[in-house]
Amino acid sequence: MPTSRHHFLDLLLPNALAPRMPHGPDHSHDPRLPDSMLEEIVAQFGPHPALPAVTMLLAADHDCRADRYSAAVAQLGLAETRLRLDLPPAAPALQAALGAIAMARAEAESRDCGRACAVIATAMRAALRYRPAN
């Protein structure tokens, strides 16, 4: 039997006193959000062959910051497939990006958001190092 006057107060009070964290514990260590990278890439290089994959990597970054780790892993898989389709297999930028994506997937599966976001940014930079032959 509840001891308070309202019989649901014993159930509601502990939840009301707990601090609310919108995105999970301590995201202050995460790297800054790379949203501005897309505008910089388009302004600097025009259409880049790795841009669809970079967009998927950015989506994986957003998913990771929102604690949706399984969605981030799925986005990383899609970005890997897209890079394999868009870049030539012998390109060093492709190999570097694929290695970074594999590391980011491992970090996202272990739910380490800060490290996963940092490695995703490395994968984005590696994919954008590719320069198509004109």
Helices and strands as residue ranges (DSSP letters): H 9-17, H 36-45, H 51-65, H 69-86, H 92-109, H 113-128
